[in-house]
């Protein structure tokens, strides 16, 4: 039986670890770029709140340090494909020139062990950045309702089915502060987490008596923020759909988030 080459084992090991982090990985994939096709050692994909992320990974099971030229080649491939990031894995290290040309770029040089030790938080931070961008677009969408013509704007606000900001705003155009304020609070929570300010605060959409939940890890925070964004998306879509009746916005919330919040509240 033929023995598996070391370089192939290394590719599989890197691919398996990225899969553990939540990426959908493919080994030896050919990807079409703007100018050419490229053979990629490991392509790692992830979808977060409807946004697709692509990392291109090269695995160098060499007995010598990786030179600058190989890094520049990968940078060109990343740019041609439009990938979010390029990574080079090597257990033998990198030449000084290779390290120098990656400064302030989207190329990361690492070993598998260093990645295991140091980059799990970075993967979570990448997810947080995508969620933050999704929140920013949602806030812009809600704000854009004010730019509609008078009668259309009034009809759109009348269809708003979401958490209220304050009791005296119920039913009026300013009631959307109930959802936009929560979105802004989620952005702050993501920023706090990216700077390691644990635990971070999570304000549920159906805020009751000023309650706030402390979240102590990336897994929990990313879960509740992503599900909350889904809820806010649905609230916005409902508001923008003509000839629909008002609904209880909690019916728009993913059941897994409703179940989690009920459990935390002891209901």
VOBA-1610 file (N, C-alpha, C; in pm, whole numbers, padded with zeros to 5 digits, always signed):
BEGIN
Unk+00084-00119+00000Unk+00000+00000+00000Unk+00088+00125+00000Unk+00057+00218-00090Unk+00139+00339-00103Unk+00127+00425+00022Unk+00239+00481+00063Unk+00242+00568+00181Unk+00199+00708+00143Unk+00115+00770+00229Unk+00068+00907+00202Unk+00183+01005+00218Unk+00210+01088+00117Unk+00320+01185+00126Unk+00300+01281+00244Unk+00410+01329+00300Unk+00403+01419+00415Unk+00327+01547+00381Unk+00346+01600+00261Unk+00279+01725+00224Unk+00128+01706+00220Unk+00085+01587+00179Unk-00058+01559+00173Unk-00116+01544+00314Unk-00040+01479+00402Unk-00083+01469+00542Unk-00099+01607+00604Unk-00003+01693+00573Unk-00006+01829+00631Unk-00128+01905+00582Unk-00159+01894+00455Unk-00280+01958+00403Unk-00404+01910+00477Unk-00415+01780+00495Unk-00532+01723+00560Unk-00541+01767+00706Unk-00425+01778+00771Unk-00424+01820+00912Unk-00472+01965+00925Unk-00422+02051+00836Unk-00465+02191+00837Unk-00614+02200+00804Unk-00657+02126+00702Unk-00798+02128+00663Unk-00888+02082+00777Unk-00848+01977+00848Unk-00929+01924+00958Unk-00943+02025+01070Unk-00833+02096+01101Unk-00841+02193+01210Unk-00931+02311+01173Unk-00920+02359+01050Unk-01008+02468+01007Unk-01154+02423+01009Unk-01177+02298+00977Unk-01314+02245+00985Unk-01366+02248+01128Unk-01278+02218+01224Unk-01317+02223+01365Unk-01357+02364+01407Unk-01299+02464+01341Unk-01332+02603+01373Unk-01461+02649+01305Unk-01521+02562+01225Unk-01649+02597+01162Unk-01642+02626+01014Unk-01523+02611+00954Unk-01511+02635+00811Unk-01550+02511+00731Unk-01606+02535+00614Unk-01626+02430+00515Unk-01500+02427+00430Unk-01423+02320+00436Unk-01292+02317+00370Unk-01290+02219+00254Unk-01211+02256+00154Unk-01187+02167+00039Unk-01038+02168+00009Unk-00985+02048-00009Unk-00842+02032-00035Unk-00819+02022-00186Unk-00710+02087-00232Unk-00672+02083-00375Unk-00787+02128-00465Unk-00841+02244-00435Unk-00951+02298-00516Unk-00897+02396-00620Unk-00954+02391-00738Unk-00922+02488-00843Unk-01029+02596-00844Unk-00984+02722-00830Unk-01078+02835-00822Unk-01049+02932-00936Unk-01155+02978-00999Unk-01143+03072-01109Unk-01129+03214-01055Unk-01022+03283-01094Unk-01004+03421-01057Unk-01043+03514-01169Unk-01017+03641-01155Unk-01051+03737-01259Unk-00962+03719-01382Unk-00838+03673-01360Unk-00743+03662-01471Unk-00699+03519-01501Unk-00715+03427-01405Unk-00665+03292-01427Unk-00727+03195-01328Unk-00708+03065-01353Unk-00745+02962-01258Unk-00629+02938-01162Unk-00663+02902-01039Unk-00559+02881-00939Unk-00586+02753-00861Unk-00482+02674-00842Unk-00492+02552-00761Unk-00459+02586-00617Unk-00555+02564-00531Unk-00543+02604-00390Unk-00527+02480-00303Unk-00428+02483-00212Unk-00407+02368-00123Unk-00532+02340-00040Unk-00581+02444+00030Unk-00703+02431+00110Unk-00784+02559+00093Unk-00909+02546+00050Unk-01001+02659+00045Unk-01096+02645+00162Unk-01105+02749+00245Unk-01188+02746+00366Unk-01297+02850+00355Unk-01422+02806+00365Unk-01536+02896+00349Unk-01623+02893+00474Unk-01688+03006+00496Unk-01782+03017+00606Unk-01885+03122+00571Unk-02009+03099+00609Unk-02115+03197+00588Unk-02164+03246+00722Unk-02163+03377+00741Unk-02205+03437+00868Unk-02309+03542+00838Unk-02432+03519+00889Unk-02541+03615+00869Unk-02557+03651+00722Unk-02544+03552+00636Unk-02562+03574+00493Unk-02442+03629+00420Unk-02331+03649+00490Unk-02208+03701+00428Unk-02109+03585+00416Unk-02057+03566+00293Unk-01964+03456+00268Unk-01819+03501+00288Unk-01741+03418+00356Unk-01600+03443+00381Unk-01519+03334+00312Unk-01410+03372+00247Unk-01322+03276+00180Unk-01178+03301+00221Unk-01114+03198+00276Unk-00971+03201+00308Unk-00900+03104+00214Unk-00789+03147+00158Unk-00705+03062+00074Unk-00582+03021+00154Unk-00555+02891+00160Unk-00450+02839+00248Unk-00347+02761+00168Unk-00220+02792+00192Unk-00110+02713+00136Unk-00041+02639+00250Unk-00009+02512+00227Unk+00053+02428+00329Unk+00191+02386+00280Unk+00295+02433+00346Unk+00433+02406+00304Unk+00501+02310+00401Unk+00494+02181+00369Unk+00561+02080+00452Unk+00704+02066+00405Unk+00778+02175+00420Unk+00915+02181+00370Unk+01014+02166+00486Unk+01138+02138+00447Unk+01245+02132+00547Unk+01325+02261+00551Unk+01276+02364+00488Unk+01344+02495+00485Unk+01240+02605+00501Unk+01287+02723+00531Unk+01197+02837+00549Unk+01137+02881+00417Unk+01014+02929+00424Unk+00943+02972+00304Unk+00995+03109+00261Unk+01032+03126+00134Unk+01087+03254+00088Unk+00978+03357+00053Unk+01023+03479+00036Unk+00933+03591+00006Unk+00856+03568-00124Unk+00919+03509-00224Unk+00856+03493-00354Unk+00726+03412-00346Unk+00724+03311-00263Unk+00603+03229-00248Unk+00489+03308-00186Unk+00526+03398-00095Unk+00425+03480-00029Unk+00366+03582-00128Unk+00452+03642-00208Unk+00404+03738-00308Unk+00313+03670-00410Unk+00346+03545-00444Unk+00261+03470-00536Unk+00122+03449-00476Unk+00118+03412-00348Unk-00012+03393-00282Unk-00089+03524-00275Unk-00020+03633-00247Unk-00088+03762-00240Unk-00156+03794-00373Unk-00087+03764-00485Unk-00146+03786-00616Unk-00269+03700-00639Unk-00265+03576-00590Unk-00379+03486-00606Unk-00498+03534-00522Unk-00471+03574-00398Unk-00576+03627-00310Unk-00644+03747-00375Unk-00564+03836-00432Unk-00620+03955-00497Unk-00700+03918-00621Unk-00650+03822-00699Unk-00717+03785-00823Unk-00852+03718-00797Unk-00857+03636-00693Unk-00982+03566-00659Unk-01075+03656-00579Unk-01017+03754-00508Unk-01098+03839-00422Unk-01128+03773-00289Unk-01036+03690-00241Unk-01054+03621-00113Unk-01037+03719+00002Unk-01094+03683+00115Unk-01085+03769+00233Unk-00949+03760+00300Unk-00883+03645+00283Unk-00757+03628+00354Unk-00676+03515+00291Unk-00544+03526+00304Unk-00454+03418+00264Unk-00372+03375+00384Unk-00352+03245+00400Unk-00272+03192+00509Unk-00168+03096+00453Unk-00049+03101+00510Unk+00057+03006+00474Unk+00098+02933+00601Unk+00085+02801+00599Unk+00125+02717+00711Unk+00260+02654+00681Unk+00354+02665+00773Unk+00486+02604+00759Unk+00539+02572+00897Unk+00591+02451+00913Unk+00651+02413+01040Unk+00801+02446+01044Unk+00854+02494+00931Unk+00998+02527+00924Unk+01023+02677+00928Unk+00917+02756+00939Unk+00933+02900+00951Unk+00935+02972+00817Unk+00969+03101+00824Unk+00963+03188+00707Unk+01089+03276+00704Unk+01135+03305+00584Unk+01248+03395+00570Unk+01207+03537+00611Unk+01308+03615+00650Unk+01281+03751+00698Unk+01206+03833+00595Unk+01241+03818+00468Unk+01173+03893+00362Unk+01027+03856+00351Unk+00996+03728+00373Unk+00857+03683+00367Unk+00775+03747+00479Unk+00833+03753+00596Unk+00764+03815+00710Unk+00743+03963+00684Unk+00844+04026+00627Unk+00838+04171+00604Unk+00726+04209+00506Unk+00710+04133+00397Unk+00613+04173+00294Unk+00469+04148+00336Unk+00446+04078+00447Unk+00308+04053+00490Unk+00258+04157+00589Unk+00345+04249+00629Unk+00300+04351+00726Unk+00190+04437+00664Unk+00085+04459+00743Unk-00029+04540+00700Unk-00097+04484+00575Unk-00100+04351+00564Unk-00169+04286+00453Unk-00270+04186+00511Unk-00344+04122+00422Unk-00438+04018+00465Unk-00378+03879+00450Unk-00244+03870+00456Unk-00174+03743+00451Unk-00119+03710+00590Unk-00143+03589+00636Unk-00096+03544+00767Unk+00002+03428+00751Unk+00115+03438+00818Unk+00216+03332+00819Unk+00214+03265+00956Unk+00204+03133+00957Unk+00190+03066+01086Unk+00230+02919+01073Unk+00242+02854+01186Unk+00253+02708+01190Unk+00120+02656+01244Unk+00099+02529+01230Unk-00028+02473+01277Unk-00043+02489+01428Unk+00064+02468+01501Unk+00058+02481+01646Unk+00034+02626+01687Unk+00103+02721+01623Unk+00081+02862+01655Unk-00063+02902+01625Unk-00115+02850+01516Unk-00253+02884+01481Unk-00349+02830+01587Unk-00323+02707+01630Unk-00408+02648+01734Unk-00407+02733+01861Unk-00289+02783+01896Unk-00274+02857+02021Unk-00324+03000+02013Unk-00305+03062+01898Unk-00323+03207+01891Unk-00435+03259+01803Unk-00492+03174+01717Unk-00581+03229+01617Unk-00728+03192+01633Unk-00761+03113+01734Unk-00903+03084+01752Unk-00980+03211+01784Unk-00920+03297+01868Unk-00985+03424+01897Unk-00994+03510+01771Unk-00893+03499+01683Unk-00897+03580+01562Unk-01007+03533+01468Unk-01030+03402+01463Unk-01141+03352+01382Unk-01273+03408+01435Unk-01288+03407+01567Unk-01409+03463+01627Unk-01419+03612+01600Unk-01306+03681+01605Unk-01305+03824+01577Unk-01346+03852+01433Unk-01304+03764+01341Unk-01345+03779+01201Unk-01495+03764+01188Unk-01551+03665+01257Unk-01696+03646+01256Unk-01767+03771+01312Unk-01710+03825+01420Unk-01769+03943+01482Unk-01768+04062+01387Unk-01661+04075+01310Unk-01652+04186+01214Unk-01760+04175+01108Unk-01784+04053+01060Unk-01889+04032+00960Unk-02026+04067+01018Unk-02052+04023+01141Unk-02179+04055+01205Unk-02194+04206+01225Unk-02087+04273+01261Unk-02091+04417+01279Unk-02126+04487+01147Unk-02068+04440+01038Unk-02099+04499+00908Unk-02245+04476+00871Unk-02297+04359+00908Unk-02439+04330+00879Unk-02528+04423+00961Unk-02493+04447+01086Unk-02570+04538+01170Unk-02567+04679+01111Unk-02450+04723+01065Unk-02437+04856+01009Unk-02529+04873+00888Unk-02538+04770+00803Unk-02626+04780+00687Unk-02773+04784+00729Unk-02806+04708+00833Unk-02945+04709+00881Unk-02982+04846+00937Unk-02892+04905+01013Unk-02918+05039+01067Unk-02938+05141+00955Unk-02859+05130+00850Unk-02876+05219+00735Unk-03011+05196+00669Unk-03053+05071+00661Unk-03182+05040+00599Unk-03297+05100+00678Unk-03293+05085+00810Unk-03398+05145+00892Unk-03398+05297+00880Unk-03278+05356+00878Unk-03270+05502+00867Unk-03322+05550+00732Unk-03306+05471+00628Unk-03348+05511+00493Unk-03499+05522+00480Unk-03575+05461+00571Unk-03721+05471+00566Unk-03764+05616+00575Unk-03687+05697+00648Unk-03721+05838+00663Unk-03710+05915+00531Unk-03640+05858+00434Unk-03623+05924+00305Unk-03737+05896+00208Unk-03830+05809+00246Unk-03944+05779+00160Unk-04040+05898+00155Unk-04121+05902+00051Unk-04224+06007+00041Unk-04319+05996+00159Unk-04382+06108+00194Unk-04462+06117+00316Unk-04562+06005+00339Unk-04651+05980+00244Unk-04755+05879+00263Unk-04695+05739+00268Unk-04593+05715+00185Unk-04529+05584+00185Unk-04453+05562+00315Unk-04386+05667+00363Unk-04313+05657+00488Unk-04408+05626+00604Unk-04523+05695+00606Unk-04620+05675+00713Unk-04674+05532+00710Unk-04704+05481+00589Unk-04756+05345+00577Unk-04651+05243+00620Unk-04525+05270+00586Unk-04418+05177+00623Unk-04402+05170+00774Unk-04399+05286+00839Unk-04386+05286+00985Unk-04506+05221+01052Unk-04625+05233+00990Unk-04745+05174+01050Unk-04738+05021+01051Unk-04653+04965+00964Unk-04639+04819+00959Unk-04527+04769+01051Unk-04461+04860+01121Unk-04352+04819+01209Unk-04405+04729+01319Unk-04353+04607+01325Unk-04386+04513+01431Unk-04255+04471+01496Unk-04221+04540+01601Unk-04095+04513+01667Unk-04098+04566+01808Unk-03991+04546+01882Unk-03986+04598+02019Unk-03994+04749+02019Unk-04067+04804+02115Unk-04080+04949+02123Unk-03963+05007+02199Unk-03933+05134+02168Unk-03824+05200+02238Unk-03869+05249+02374Unk-03979+05322+02376Unk-04037+05374+02499Unk-04189+05364+02484Unk-04258+05352+02595Unk-04403+05334+02589Unk-04471+05445+02510Unk-04426+05569+02527Unk-04495+05680+02461Unk-04467+05685+02311Unk-04374+05602+02263Unk-04345+05597+02120Unk-04422+05485+02050Unk-04495+05405+02125Unk-04564+05290+02069Unk-04652+05331+01951Unk-04630+05265+01837Unk-04713+05288+01720Unk-04672+05405+01634Unk-04581+05490+01679Unk-04540+05605+01600Unk-04414+05576+01520Unk-04374+05670+01436Unk-04255+05648+01352Unk-04126+05630+01431Unk-04123+05686+01554Unk-04002+05674+01633Unk-03995+05543+01711Unk-04097+05458+01696Unk-04097+05331+01768Unk-03983+05240+01723Unk-03931+05263+01602Unk-03821+05178+01553Unk-03696+05194+01636Unk-03694+05294+01725Unk-03579+05306+01814Unk-03566+05181+01900Unk-03677+05107+01915Unk-03671+04983+01991Unk-03576+04882+01930Unk-03575+04873+01797Unk-03487+04777+01732Unk-03350+04838+01702Unk-03347+04966+01663Unk-03218+05026+01629Unk-03129+05043+01752Unk-03189+05070+01867Unk-03108+05084+01988Unk-03045+04950+02026Unk-03121+04840+02007Unk-03065+04708+02037Unk-02952+04674+01939Unk-02969+04712+01813Unk-02864+04685+01715Unk-02736+04760+01752Unk-02749+04883+01795Unk-02631+04960+01838Unk-02567+04898+01961Unk-02649+04849+02052Unk-02593+04783+02171Unk-02519+04655+02134Unk-02570+04583+02033Unk-02501+04462+01987Unk-02365+04497+01925Unk-02360+04607+01852Unk-02232+04651+01795Unk-02130+04678+01906Unk-02176+04742+02013Unk-02086+04771+02125Unk-02039+04642+02191Unk-02128+04544+02204Unk-02090+04417+02264Unk-01984+04346+02181Unk-02001+04348+02049Unk-01902+04286+01961Unk-01767+04356+01971Unk-01770+04489+01978Unk-01645+04564+01991Unk-01577+04531+02123Unk-01653+04526+02231Unk-01596+04492+02362Unk-01530+04354+02358Unk-01596+04259+02292Unk-01541+04123+02284Unk-01412+04122+02204Unk-01406+04197+02096Unk-01286+04199+02013Unk-01167+04259+02088Unk-01195+04342+02188Unk-01088+04398+02269Unk-01068+04320+02400Unk-01135+04204+02411Unk-01115+04119+02528Unk-01178+04170+02655Unk-01282+04251+02645Unk-01346+04308+02765Unk-01459+04216+02815Unk-01422+04095+02851Unk-01521+03998+02898Unk-01550+04016+03046Unk-01674+03986+03090Unk-01790+03952+03010Unk-01847+04076+02942Unk-01918+04053+02829Unk-01980+04164+02757Unk-02131+04161+02782Unk-02193+04274+02762Unk-02336+04286+02789Unk-02417+04251+02664Unk-02525+04179+02685Unk-02622+04154+02578Unk-02758+04201+02625Unk-02817+04294+02549Unk-02950+04346+02579Unk-03049+04277+02486Unk-03138+04190+02539Unk-03232+04120+02452Unk-03328+04218+02385Unk-03382+04179+02271Unk-03475+04266+02199Unk-03597+04298+02284Unk-03645+04198+02358Unk-03761+04221+02446Unk-03712+04258+02586Unk-03639+04366+02592Unk-03580+04411+02718Unk-03689+04433+02823Unk-03671+04372+02939Unk-03769+04382+03047Unk-03702+04441+03170Unk-03756+04553+03218Unk-03708+04613+03344Unk-03556+04632+03345Unk-03501+04673+03232Unk-03359+04703+03227Unk-03267+04583+03239Unk-03317+04462+03214Unk-03234+04343+03230Unk-03121+04343+03127Unk-03010+04287+03168Unk-02896+04272+03080Unk-02829+04140+03114Unk-02785+04068+03013Unk-02719+03939+03035Unk-02570+03954+03012Unk-02492+03895+03099Unk-02347+03889+03080Unk-02313+03767+02997Unk-02236+03788+02891Unk-02192+03678+02805Unk-02041+03666+02819Unk-01994+03545+02844Unk-01853+03528+02883Unk-01765+03464+02778Unk-01821+03426+02662Unk-01737+03361+02561Unk-01788+03392+02421Unk-01698+03370+02325Unk-01728+03400+02185Unk-01844+03316+02133Unk-01846+03189+02167Unk-01949+03101+02112Unk-02088+03151+02146Unk-02109+03184+02273Unk-02240+03233+02316Unk-02275+03366+02254Unk-02178+03458+02248Unk-02204+03591+02195Unk-02238+03585+02047Unk-02159+03512+01970Unk-02184+03505+01826Unk-02319+03441+01797Unk-02357+03344+01877Unk-02486+03278+01857Unk-02602+03376+01877Unk-02604+03443+01993Unk-02720+03528+02021Unk-02723+03653+01932Unk-02607+03705+01895Unk-02606+03822+01807Unk-02654+03783+01668Unk-02606+03671+01616Unk-02649+03631+01481Unk-02799+03605+01478Unk-02853+03536+01578Unk-02997+03509+01581Unk-03076+03638+01601Unk-03022+03732+01675Unk-03090+03861+01693Unk-03092+03939+01562Unk-02983+03931+01485Unk-02979+03998+01355Unk-03084+03939+01261Unk-03097+03806+01265Unk-03201+03741+01184Unk-03338+03797+01221Unk-03364+03812+01351Unk-03492+03868+01397Unk-03512+04009+01343Unk-03409+04092+01354Unk-03420+04232+01308Unk-03438+04239+01157Unk-03374+04148+01086Unk-03394+04139+00941Unk-03540+04114+00908Unk-03600+04021+00980Unk-03739+03984+00956Unk-03833+04099+00993Unk-03799+04170+01100Unk-03880+04286+01138Unk-03876+04391+01027Unk-03757+04415+00973Unk-03743+04513+00865Unk-03819+04467+00740Unk-03803+04341+00702Unk-03871+04290+00582Unk-04023+04301+00596Unk-04074+04272+00715Unk-04217+04283+00739Unk-04263+04428+00725Unk-04187+04519+00779Unk-04221+04660+00773Unk-04223+04711+00628Unk-04136+04655+00544Unk-04123+04703+00407Unk-04217+04632+00310Unk-04298+04538+00358Unk-04388+04462+00271Unk-04527+04522+00273Unk-04575+04575+00160Unk-04709+04636+00157Unk-04820+04534+00185Unk-04930+04582+00238Unk-05052+04505+00258Unk-05032+04382+00347Unk-04952+04398+00449Unk-04943+04293+00550Unk-04995+04348+00682Unk-05049+04261+00762Unk-05101+04304+00892Unk-04990+04298+00996Unk-05009+04369+01104Unk-04912+04367+01211Unk-04906+04228+01274Unk-04790+04192+01322Unk-04773+04061+01385Unk-04702+04082+01519Unk-04706+03979+01601Unk-04626+03980+01723Unk-04483+03953+01680Unk-04394+04050+01698Unk-04258+04037+01646Unk-04185+03917+01704Unk-04227+03871+01822Unk-04158+03755+01881Unk-04176+03629+01797Unk-04282+03629+01713Unk-04301+03517+01622Unk-04197+03517+01511Unk-04129+03630+01494Unk-04025+03642+01391Unk-03888+03600+01445Unk-03881+03578+01574Unk-03753+03543+01636Unk-03727+03394+01621Unk-03604+03354+01581Unk-03573+03212+01569Unk-03603+03138+01699Unk-03669+03023+01690Unk-03710+02952+01813Unk-03593+02915+01904Unk-03475+02891+01846Unk-03361+02855+01930Unk-03317+02971+02019Unk-03334+03094+01971Unk-03302+03210+02054Unk-03409+03230+02161Unk-03535+03214+02123Unk-03645+03224+02219Unk-03627+03122+02332Unk-03589+03000+02293Unk-03569+02895+02392Unk-03454+02926+02486Unk-03344+02979+02429Unk-03227+03012+02512Unk-03262+03121+02612Unk-03330+03227+02567Unk-03363+03339+02656Unk-03460+03292+02765Unk-03555+03204+02730Unk-03647+03152+02830Unk-03572+03071+02934Unk-03474+02995+02890Unk-03395+02914+02983Unk-03316+03002+03078Unk-03254+03106+03025Unk-03174+03197+03108Unk-03261+03268+03209Unk-03383+03299+03169Unk-03477+03370+03258Unk-03547+03274+03355Unk-03525+03146+03339Unk-03586+03048+03427Unk-03733+03030+03402Unk-03776+03051+03275Unk-03917+03040+03242Unk-03951+02898+03196
//
